[in-house]
Amino acid sequence: MADISTTYLGLKLKSPIIASSSGLTSTFNDIKELEKQGAGAVVLKSLFEEEIIVELEKDMHKMHAENHLYPETMEFYENYNLEDTLTSYLKLISDCKRFLEIPVIASINCISPYNWTYFARSLQDAGADALELNIFVLPSNIDNTGLDNEKTYYEIIKNVQKEVSIPISIKISHYFSNLGGMIQNLSNTGIDGMVLFNRFYSPDIDIDNLEVISSHIFSEPTEYVMPLHWIGLTSSRVKCDISASTGVHDAQTMIKMILAGAKTVQVATTLYKNGISHIRTMLNELESYMDNKNYKTLNDFRGILSQSAANNPAGYLRVQFMKHFANK
């Protein structure tokens, strides 16, 4: 019988499938079902940096109005009873840790290193096993250089590391001028994991109603090739675990990611389309594959087709179609 357990961020997982941040990881009942179907861990639906700041400002305004604002307030503000979104989020973490066995990874969607990073300690205190920072700095300010934008990533990591001792992973995009170098440099900051890649809201245009609308929310199965490419290129060169995200819809893609060097895969869209029970289907197919190949553990084949180990490492470096295929 194949052993499909693994480790990620120093945590023990019963399987390599992580339910990624989405509406499916926002309620206790759904998370309980995810565990039942075999998910190795869950990443809770993300808090947004803006939500944390809004709650902070709201409560600070209330305290000021009630003459409770003293110079020492910020020093012990972490103990103040936050309301609404933040309190519910902390309670969800606490409930999951009380009644479930799988690791619970809190998530913050962030764009700056200011005004919110202290709150990471509250997530740790609530019982979160790890923290995933979903970082993306939209390079829309033409006055900023690429280095200016990249500096934000390092500052976010540094500020959060000051607040918590639990493992930290970051979820990044592929929008860097030197992606390979950035991945390696980020791994040198002391983070425990990196998720390749995040997926964003993108605008579309309704030509009939002349409105800017949201484009497709769900990923497509073909989108896996981008994270696969860069996991294959970098998995053996980084100092942290790699998790694959975007386009992982079935067991075949999951197996490809592990062959390229991923420790885990993160899934969301396929669960919306096929139901949470699809996790069990993927895991059964993974076990069958391993039995057919006589692999006893995931480590037996993890990374054997990364660029550093593959028989044809140049396959990861080719960027143009060969003439033979281009003429077809």
C-alpha positions in Angstrom: 0.0 0.0 0.0 1.5 3.3 -1.0 2.2 5.9 1.7 0.9 9.2 0.4 1.8 11.2 3.5 4.2 14.1 3.2 5.5 17.1 5.1 5.0 20.8 4.2 6.3 23.8 6.2 7.6 21.3 8.7 4.0 20.0 9.3 3.0 16.4 8.8 0.2 15.9 6.2 -1.7 12.8 5.5 -1.8 13.6 1.8 -0.2 16.1 -0.6 -3.5 17.8 -1.4 -4.1 21.1 0.3 -7.5 22.9 0.0 -6.4 26.4 -1.1 -7.9 29.6 0.1 -11.5 30.0 -1.2 -15.1 30.0 -0.1 -14.8 26.3 0.6 -12.3 27.0 3.4 -14.4 29.7 5.1 -16.7 27.6 7.3 -16.1 24.9 9.8 -18.5 22.4 8.2 -16.8 22.6 4.8 -13.4 22.3 6.3 -14.5 19.2 8.3 -15.7 17.6 5.0 -12.4 18.5 3.4 -10.6 16.6 6.1 -13.0 13.7 5.8 -12.3 13.4 2.1 -8.5 13.3 2.6 -7.2 16.9 2.4 -3.8 17.0 4.0 -4.3 20.6 5.2 -6.4 23.7 4.5 -5.6 27.3 3.8 -8.3 29.4 5.2 -10.1 31.9 3.0 -7.8 34.9 3.0 -8.2 38.0 5.2 -7.4 41.1 3.2 -4.9 43.6 4.5 -7.5 46.2 4.0 -10.0 44.4 6.3 -7.4 44.3 9.1 -6.7 48.0 8.7 -10.4 48.9 8.6 -11.1 47.0 11.8 -8.1 48.6 13.5 -9.2 52.1 12.5 -12.8 51.4 13.5 -11.9 50.1 16.9 -9.3 52.8 17.5 -11.9 55.5 16.6 -14.4 53.9 19.1 -11.7 53.8 21.8 -10.9 57.4 21.2 -14.5 58.4 21.4 -14.8 56.7 24.7 -11.6 58.4 26.0 -9.8 55.0 26.1 -7.0 56.0 23.8 -3.7 56.4 25.7 -0.1 56.5 24.5 0.2 52.9 25.6 -2.8 51.7 23.6 -0.9 50.4 20.5 1.4 48.4 22.8 -1.3 46.2 24.0 -3.8 46.6 21.2 -3.4 43.0 20.2 -5.3 42.0 23.3 -8.3 44.3 22.4 -11.3 42.3 21.4 -11.6 42.8 17.6 -15.0 42.6 16.1 -16.8 41.3 13.0 -14.5 39.7 10.4 -11.4 39.4 12.5 -13.1 37.9 15.5 -14.9 35.4 13.3 -11.7 34.4 11.6 -9.9 33.8 14.9 -12.9 31.7 16.1 -12.7 29.6 12.9 -9.1 28.9 13.6 -9.8 28.0 17.2 -12.7 25.7 16.3 -10.7 23.9 13.6 -7.9 23.3 16.0 -10.3 22.0 18.7 -12.2 19.5 16.6 -10.0 18.7 13.6 -6.7 17.0 13.1 -5.3 18.4 9.9 -3.1 21.5 9.9 -4.8 24.8 9.5 -3.0 27.5 7.6 -4.2 31.1 8.0 -4.0 33.4 5.0 -3.6 37.1 4.5 -3.8 38.8 1.1 -1.4 41.7 1.4 0.2 44.4 -0.7 2.2 46.4 1.8 4.3 45.9 5.0 2.5 48.6 7.0 -0.2 48.8 9.7 -1.4 45.2 9.7 1.6 42.8 10.3 1.1 42.9 14.1 -2.1 41.0 13.6 -0.2 37.9 12.4 0.5 37.3 16.1 -3.2 37.0 16.8 -3.5 34.3 14.1 -0.7 32.4 15.8 -2.3 32.8 19.2 -5.6 31.5 17.9 -3.9 28.3 17.0 -2.9 28.6 13.3 -0.3 26.0 12.4 1.2 28.2 9.7 0.6 31.5 7.8 0.4 31.9 4.1 1.0 35.4 2.8 -0.6 35.9 -0.6 1.4 38.8 -1.9 1.0 40.8 -5.1 2.1 44.3 -5.8 0.4 45.5 -9.0 3.1 47.3 -10.9 0.8 50.1 -12.0 2.7 53.0 -10.5 5.0 54.1 -13.3 7.2 56.0 -10.9 8.2 52.8 -9.2 11.0 50.6 -10.5 11.0 46.8 -10.5 13.3 46.9 -7.5 10.9 49.1 -5.6 8.1 46.6 -6.1 10.3 43.7 -5.1 11.5 45.4 -2.0 7.9 45.3 -0.7 8.0 41.5 -0.7 11.1 41.4 1.5 9.7 44.0 3.9 6.4 42.1 4.3 8.3 38.9 5.1 10.6 40.6 7.5 7.9 42.4 9.4 5.7 39.3 9.8 8.7 37.2 10.8 9.2 39.6 13.7 5.6 38.8 14.9 5.4 35.0 14.7 7.3 31.9 15.2 5.0 29.6 13.2 6.0 28.6 9.7 5.5 31.2 6.9 4.8 30.6 3.3 4.3 33.1 0.6 2.1 32.8 -2.5 3.5 34.8 -5.4 2.8 35.5 -9.1 5.1 34.9 -12.1 5.2 38.7 -12.9 8.9 39.4 -12.2 11.6 40.4 -14.7 13.9 37.8 -13.2 11.5 35.2 -11.9 14.1 32.5 -11.2 16.3 34.8 -9.3 13.4 36.3 -7.3 12.2 32.8 -6.3 15.6 31.9 -5.1 16.2 35.2 -3.3 12.8 34.9 -1.5 13.6 31.4 -0.4 16.8 32.8 1.2 14.7 35.0 3.6 14.0 32.2 5.9 10.5 31.5 4.8 9.4 27.9 5.1 7.4 27.5 1.8 6.4 29.1 -1.5 3.3 28.6 -3.5 3.6 28.9 -7.3 1.5 30.7 -8.4 -1.4 32.8 -7.2 -4.3 33.8 -9.4 -5.9 37.3 -9.5 -9.0 39.1 -10.2 -8.7 40.4 -13.8 -11.1 42.9 -15.4 -13.0 42.2 -18.6 -15.3 44.4 -20.7 -19.0 43.9 -21.4 -19.3 45.3 -24.9 -23.1 45.4 -24.8 -23.6 47.2 -21.5 -20.3 49.1 -21.8 -19.1 48.1 -18.3 -15.9 46.8 -16.8 -16.7 43.4 -15.3 -14.9 40.5 -13.7 -13.2 38.0 -16.0 -13.3 34.2 -15.4 -12.9 33.4 -11.7 -12.1 29.7 -12.0 -8.8 28.3 -13.3 -8.6 26.2 -16.4 -6.9 22.8 -16.5 -4.3 24.0 -19.1 -3.1 26.7 -16.6 -1.0 24.2 -14.8 1.9 24.4 -17.3 3.2 27.7 -15.9 3.6 26.6 -12.3 4.9 23.2 -13.6 7.6 24.9 -15.6 8.9 27.0 -12.8 8.6 24.3 -10.1 10.7 22.1 -12.4 13.3 24.8 -12.8 13.6 25.9 -9.2 12.5 23.1 -6.8 16.0 21.8 -6.4 17.5 25.2 -6.0 15.5 26.8 -3.2 15.7 26.5 0.5 12.0 26.1 1.2 9.2 23.8 0.3 7.3 24.4 -3.0 3.5 24.0 -3.3 1.9 24.0 -6.8 -1.2 26.1 -7.4 -3.4 27.0 -10.3 -4.7 24.5 -12.8 -4.4 21.4 -10.6 -7.7 19.8 -11.5 -6.9 16.0 -11.4 -4.6 13.3 -10.2 -2.5 13.4 -13.4 -1.6 17.0 -12.9 -0.9 16.5 -9.2 1.5 13.7 -10.1 3.3 15.9 -12.7 3.8 18.6 -10.0 5.3 16.1 -7.6 7.6 14.7 -10.3 8.7 18.3 -10.9 9.6 18.7 -7.2 6.5 20.0 -5.5 5.9 19.0 -1.9 2.1 19.6 -2.1 -0.6 20.9 -4.5 -3.3 23.3 -3.8 -6.8 22.9 -5.2 -10.0 25.0 -5.3 -11.6 25.2 -8.8 -11.8 21.5 -9.2 -13.6 21.1 -5.9 -16.2 23.7 -7.0 -16.7 21.9 -10.3 -16.5 18.3 -9.0 -17.4 18.5 -5.4 -15.2 18.1 -2.3 -15.3 14.3 -2.7 -13.1 14.8 -5.8 -10.1 14.9 -3.3 -10.7 11.2 -2.6 -10.8 10.4 -6.3 -7.5 12.2 -6.9 -5.9 10.4 -3.9 -7.1 7.0 -5.1 -5.7 7.6 -8.5 -2.4 8.7 -6.9 -2.2 5.5 -4.9 -2.9 3.4 -8.0 -0.2 5.2 -9.9 2.3 4.7 -7.1 1.4 1.0 -6.9 1.9 0.5 -10.7 5.3 2.2 -10.5 6.3 0.4 -7.3 6.7 3.7 -5.5 6.3 3.2 -1.8 6.4 6.9 -0.8 6.1 10.3 -2.5 9.8 10.9 -1.9 10.5 7.9 -4.2 9.5 10.0 -7.3 9.4 13.6 -6.1 11.6 15.8 -8.2 12.9 13.0 -10.4 11.8 15.1 -13.4 13.0 18.5 -12.1 15.4 20.3 -14.4 18.4 19.2 -12.3 17.4 15.5 -12.4 15.7 15.1 -15.8 17.3 13.2 -18.7 16.5 16.2 -20.9 17.0 19.3 -18.7 17.0 21.5 -21.8 13.3 20.8 -22.1 12.7 23.3 -19.3 14.8 26.0 -21.0 13.3 26.0 -24.5 11.0 29.0 -25.0 10.2 28.8 -28.7 8.3 26.1 -30.6 10.4 23.9 -32.7 10.0 24.4 -36.5 8.6 20.9 -36.9 5.6 21.8 -34.7 5.3 25.4 -35.8 4.6 24.3 -39.4 1.8 21.9 -38.5 
